[in-house]
Amino acid sequence: MLAAAHDLVDFSPALRLALLAVVVALLPLSWWWLRHGGVDRRARAAALTALTMFLTFDLVVFGSFTRLTDSGLGCPDWPGCYGQASPFGAAGDIHAAETALPSGPVTQTKAWIEMIHRYLAMTVGVLILVLAAAAWFDRRRGTASPVSPWWPTATLAWVVVQGLFGKYTVTLKLYPAIVTLHLLGGLLLLVLLAAQHVTFRPRPLAAAVPLRRLLALAALLLLVQVTLGGWVSTNYAVLACSDFPRCNGDLWPTMDFGAGFAVLRPLGKDSGGGFLAFEALVAIHMAHRLFALAAVAALLALSLGLWRAGGTTNRRFAAGIAALTLAQVATGLSNIVLDWPIGAALLHAAGAAALVLLLAFLGMRMRQALQPAVAPGPLTAAA
């Protein structure tokens, strides 16, 4: 009711938010320039890409925190908060909403969590804009670069798409399909930045055909598992099964896969508009649990294959993949047996993002080994 006094999508604070994003982005940009301003342009671009990738990882994890704390509607409009650039300006509206419904979805804390997530997203967008502008500036000057300017441009375009997903997450009231796509879009953004960083710092890693195929299979299964995990989270189905290895006392509980995996439906509703049955939530939970067997097996097989291939780099990747996979199993189980503690849930989300990033690095380095060597062009040290 309180939000009805405002437009659902209020663009009035957009300029103030954009200016705020630029100011906030100046902090990491200043640090980057002070640390890398004296090196050649390629090294600077690689460092800025790495910094942007780090902040994007933080953004993905903080997005999970926003969802886990039920703060996705902490500000019920977009891109601002009750038409303001921050919860400070919206304090009266937030207080009124919190007074009417103390448990949320709008509270002071949740509003700040939601807006910090947006501020971080806009900061990442500014950094990617700088990467794209610098790449086209280098192209115009004729400065050799291993990364085509179309890479950061495509990344910038995807940031815009992510912004739209963020908008519809709010305006469509946490529509599960949109929220899941928003999660997957954040991971795609990580992969795009990882590909650019590896291209700036080429370190080819030769691998036999069977190992490359195993990587492709593991990556595909991980993508499906992450999608299922996002579907569990966005439908709040983590606690649909209260024990392990059984589910509510049964090895094969009653499940409604049709209702659970009907994609085009609002949160908590089935495709017919009624309330989503508990059996549908159980189906969502069990699908993620069962598919984990295939994903974990493929990831551990990839780790074993890399270890057997020998070499320091292969074995480092093998150890990283195995450690992250086992940590995912541990945090996933703790979500069930410990009644979904936020710390474990956040580590589970971060671990999934780290696995995606690690496989992206591995795949790009294997791909580099298949490409013919190209002599590096001249580097320009001047800014």
C-alpha positions in Angstrom: 0.0 0.0 0.0 2.8 2.4 0.9 4.6 1.7 -2.3 1.5 2.5 -4.3 2.1 6.2 -3.7 5.2 5.9 -5.8 5.8 4.7 -9.3 6.8 1.1 -9.3 9.8 2.0 -11.5 11.0 5.5 -10.5 13.9 6.8 -12.6 14.1 10.1 -10.9 17.1 9.1 -8.7 18.9 7.5 -11.6 21.3 10.5 -12.2 22.1 10.8 -8.5 22.8 7.1 -8.3 25.0 7.2 -11.4 27.0 10.1 -9.9 27.3 8.1 -6.6 28.5 5.1 -8.5 31.2 7.2 -10.2 32.3 8.5 -6.8 32.4 5.1 -5.3 34.2 3.6 -8.3 36.9 6.3 -7.9 38.1 4.5 -4.8 39.2 1.2 -6.4 40.2 3.1 -9.6 42.5 5.3 -7.5 44.0 2.3 -5.8 44.6 0.6 -9.1 46.2 3.7 -10.6 48.5 4.3 -7.7 49.6 0.7 -7.7 49.9 0.1 -11.4 50.2 3.5 -13.0 53.9 3.1 -13.7 53.7 -0.1 -15.7 52.9 -0.7 -19.4 49.3 -0.4 -20.7 48.8 -4.2 -21.0 49.8 -4.8 -17.4 47.5 -2.0 -16.3 44.6 -3.4 -18.2 45.2 -6.9 -16.8 45.3 -5.4 -13.3 42.1 -3.5 -13.8 40.4 -6.6 -15.2 41.5 -8.6 -12.2 40.3 -5.9 -9.8 36.9 -5.8 -11.6 36.7 -9.6 -11.5 37.4 -9.6 -7.7 34.6 -7.0 -7.1 32.3 -8.9 -9.4 32.9 -12.1 -7.3 32.0 -10.0 -4.2 28.9 -8.7 -6.0 27.7 -12.3 -6.7 28.3 -13.3 -3.1 26.6 -10.2 -1.7 23.7 -10.9 -4.1 23.4 -14.2 -2.3 23.5 -12.5 1.0 20.8 -10.1 -0.1 18.6 -13.1 -1.1 19.4 -15.1 2.1 18.4 -12.2 4.3 15.2 -11.7 2.4 16.3 -8.2 1.4 15.5 -8.4 -2.3 12.4 -6.1 -1.7 14.1 -4.0 1.0 13.5 -1.1 -1.4 10.3 -1.9 -3.3 11.0 0.3 -6.3 13.9 0.6 -8.8 16.6 1.9 -9.3 16.3 4.0 -6.1 14.6 3.5 -2.7 11.2 5.1 -2.5 12.4 7.5 -5.2 15.5 8.4 -3.3 19.2 7.7 -3.9 19.7 6.1 -0.5 17.7 4.8 2.5 18.6 8.1 4.3 16.2 10.0 2.0 13.6 7.3 2.2 13.8 7.0 6.0 10.2 8.2 6.5 8.7 5.7 4.0 10.8 2.9 5.3 9.8 3.6 8.9 6.1 3.7 7.9 6.5 0.3 6.1 8.4 -1.2 8.9 5.8 0.0 11.5 3.0 -1.5 9.4 4.8 -4.8 9.0 7.8 -5.2 11.4 8.9 -8.5 9.8 9.4 -6.9 6.4 9.9 -7.1 3.5 10.8 -3.5 4.1 13.0 -2.6 7.1 15.9 -0.2 7.6 18.4 -3.1 7.6 17.0 -4.8 4.5 16.8 -1.5 2.6 20.5 -0.9 3.3 21.4 -4.4 2.2 19.5 -4.0 -1.0 20.9 -0.6 -1.8 24.5 -1.6 -1.0 24.0 -4.5 -3.5 22.9 -1.9 -6.1 25.8 0.4 -5.3 28.3 -2.4 -5.7 26.7 -3.4 -9.0 26.9 0.1 -10.3 30.5 0.3 -9.2 31.3 -2.8 -11.2 29.5 -1.3 -14.2 31.6 1.8 -14.0 34.8 -0.3 -13.9 33.7 -2.3 -16.9 32.9 0.9 -18.7 36.4 2.2 -18.1 37.8 -1.1 -19.4 35.7 -0.8 -22.6 36.6 2.9 -23.1 40.3 2.1 -22.6 40.3 -0.8 -25.0 38.7 1.4 -27.8 41.1 4.2 -27.0 44.0 1.8 -27.4 42.6 0.6 -30.7 42.3 4.1 -32.0 45.9 4.9 -31.0 47.1 1.7 -32.7 48.4 0.2 -29.5 48.7 -3.6 -29.7 46.6 -5.5 -27.2 45.8 -9.3 -27.0 42.2 -8.5 -26.1 39.8 -7.2 -28.7 37.9 -4.1 -27.6 34.7 -6.1 -28.4 35.4 -8.3 -25.3 34.9 -5.5 -22.7 32.2 -4.0 -24.9 30.2 -7.3 -24.8 30.9 -7.5 -21.1 29.5 -4.0 -20.7 26.4 -4.9 -22.7 25.9 -7.9 -20.4 26.1 -5.6 -17.4 23.2 -3.7 -18.8 21.2 -7.0 -19.2 22.1 -7.8 -15.6 20.7 -4.4 -14.5 17.5 -5.2 -16.2 17.3 -8.6 -14.4 17.9 -6.6 -11.2 15.1 -4.3 -12.1 12.6 -7.1 -12.8 13.7 -9.0 -9.7 12.1 -6.1 -7.8 9.2 -5.0 -10.0 8.1 -8.6 -10.5 8.3 -9.3 -6.7 11.1 -11.9 -6.7 9.8 -13.9 -9.7 11.8 -17.1 -9.4 12.8 -17.4 -13.1 14.1 -13.8 -13.1 16.0 -14.2 -9.9 17.6 -17.4 -11.1 18.6 -15.8 -14.4 20.1 -12.9 -12.4 22.3 -15.3 -10.5 23.4 -17.1 -13.7 24.0 -13.7 -15.3 26.4 -12.8 -12.5 28.3 -16.0 -13.0 28.5 -15.3 -16.8 29.9 -11.9 -16.0 32.6 -13.6 -13.9 33.5 -15.9 -16.8 33.7 -13.0 -19.3 36.1 -11.2 -17.1 38.2 -14.3 -16.4 38.5 -14.9 -20.2 39.8 -11.4 -20.7 42.3 -11.7 -17.8 43.7 -14.9 -19.0 44.1 -13.4 -22.5 46.1 -10.5 -21.0 48.4 -12.9 -19.2 48.6 -16.0 -21.5 49.9 -19.1 -19.8 48.9 -22.0 -22.0 48.3 -25.4 -20.4 48.5 -28.3 -22.7 46.0 -31.1 -22.0 45.1 -34.4 -23.8 41.8 -34.6 -25.6 40.1 -36.9 -23.0 41.0 -34.4 -20.2 39.6 -31.5 -22.2 36.4 -33.4 -22.8 36.2 -34.2 -19.1 36.5 -30.5 -18.4 33.7 -29.7 -20.8 31.5 -32.4 -19.2 32.3 -31.2 -15.6 31.5 -27.6 -16.7 28.2 -28.5 -18.2 27.1 -30.5 -15.1 28.3 -27.7 -12.8 26.1 -25.3 -14.8 23.1 -27.5 -14.4 23.8 -28.0 -10.7 24.2 -24.2 -10.1 21.0 -23.6 -12.0 19.2 -26.1 -9.8 20.8 -24.6 -6.7 19.6 -21.2 -7.8 16.1 -22.6 -8.3 16.2 -24.1 -4.8 17.2 -20.8 -3.3 14.8 -18.6 -5.2 11.9 -20.9 -4.3 13.0 -21.1 -0.6 13.1 -24.9 -0.9 16.3 -25.5 1.1 14.4 -26.7 4.2 11.9 -28.8 2.2 13.9 -31.8 3.4 14.8 -31.7 7.1 17.2 -34.7 7.2 19.9 -36.5 5.2 20.3 -38.9 3.5 16.5 -39.3 3.8 14.1 -36.6 3.1 11.5 -36.1 5.8 12.1 -39.7 6.9 11.7 -41.2 3.4 14.3 -42.2 0.8 11.9 -41.3 -2.0 9.4 -38.8 -0.6 6.3 -37.6 -2.4 7.3 -35.1 -5.0 5.5 -32.9 -7.6 8.1 -32.2 -10.3 5.6 -30.7 -12.7 4.6 -28.0 -10.3 8.1 -27.5 -8.9 9.7 -26.9 -12.3 6.9 -24.9 -13.9 9.2 -21.9 -14.8 6.6 -19.2 -15.6 5.0 -18.6 -12.2 5.2 -16.1 -9.3 7.0 -16.9 -6.1 5.0 -19.3 -3.9 2.4 -19.9 -6.6 1.8 -22.7 -9.1 1.2 -22.2 -12.8 -2.6 -22.0 -12.1 -2.3 -19.2 -9.5 -2.8 -21.4 -6.4 -0.3 -21.8 -3.6 2.7 -24.0 -4.5 2.3 -27.4 -2.8 4.9 -28.6 -0.4 5.5 -31.6 -2.6 6.7 -29.2 -5.3 9.3 -27.7 -2.9 10.4 -31.3 -2.0 10.8 -32.0 -5.8 13.0 -28.9 -6.2 15.1 -29.8 -3.3 15.6 -33.4 -4.3 16.4 -32.6 -7.9 19.3 -30.5 -6.6 20.4 -33.1 -4.1 20.3 -36.0 -6.6 22.0 -34.1 -9.5 24.8 -33.3 -7.1 25.9 -36.9 -7.3 26.6 -36.5 -11.0 28.2 -33.1 -10.7 30.4 -34.1 -7.8 31.5 -37.3 -9.5 32.5 -35.3 -12.7 34.4 -32.6 -10.8 36.3 -35.2 -8.7 37.1 -37.2 -11.9 38.4 -34.0 -13.5 40.5 -33.3 -10.4 41.9 -36.9 -10.5 42.6 -36.6 -14.2 44.5 -33.3 -13.7 46.5 -34.8 -10.9 47.5 -37.9 -12.9 48.5 -35.6 -15.8 51.3 -34.3 -13.6 53.0 -31.0 -13.5 52.7 -28.3 -10.8 50.0 -26.3 -12.6 47.8 -29.3 -13.3 48.1 -30.4 -9.7 47.3 -27.0 -8.3 44.1 -26.9 -10.4 43.4 -30.5 -9.3 43.7 -29.6 -5.6 41.6 -26.4 -6.0 38.8 -28.2 -7.7 38.8 -31.1 -5.2 38.9 -28.8 -2.2 36.1 -26.6 -3.5 33.9 -29.6 -4.5 34.3 -31.2 -1.1 33.6 -27.9 0.6 30.4 -27.6 -1.5 29.3 -31.0 -0.2 30.0 -30.0 3.4 28.2 -26.7 3.2 25.3 -28.1 1.3 24.8 -30.8 4.0 25.2 -28.3 6.8 22.3 -26.2 5.2 20.1 -29.2 5.9 21.3 -30.7 9.2 22.0 -27.3 10.8 18.7 -25.7 9.6 20.1 -23.4 7.0 22.6 -21.2 8.9 23.3 -18.1 6.9 27.1 -18.5 7.1 27.0 -22.0 5.6 24.5 -20.9 2.9 26.7 -18.0 2.0 29.8 -20.2 1.8 27.8 -22.6 -0.4 27.0 -19.7 -2.8 30.6 -18.4 -2.8 31.9 -21.9 -3.4 29.8 -22.3 -6.5 31.0 -19.0 -7.9 34.6 -20.0 -7.1 34.2 -23.3 -8.9 32.8 -21.6 -12.0 35.7 -19.2 -12.0 38.3 -21.9 -11.6 36.9 -24.0 -14.4 36.8 -20.9 -16.6 40.5 -20.2 -15.9 41.3 -23.8 -16.6 39.3 -23.9 -19.8 40.9 -20.7 -21.2 44.4 -21.9 -20.5 43.8 -25.2 -22.2 42.3 -23.3 -25.1 45.4 -21.1 -25.4 47.6 -24.2 -25.7 45.6 -25.1 -28.9 46.2 -21.7 -30.5 49.2 -20.9 -32.6 51.7 -18.7 -30.9 51.6 -15.0 -31.9 54.5 -12.7 -31.4 53.5 -9.8 -29.0 53.2 -6.4 -30.6 54.8 -3.2 -29.3 53.6 -2.0 -25.9 53.0 1.7 -25.2 54.1 2.7 -21.7 52.6 6.2 -22.0 49.1 6.7 -20.5 
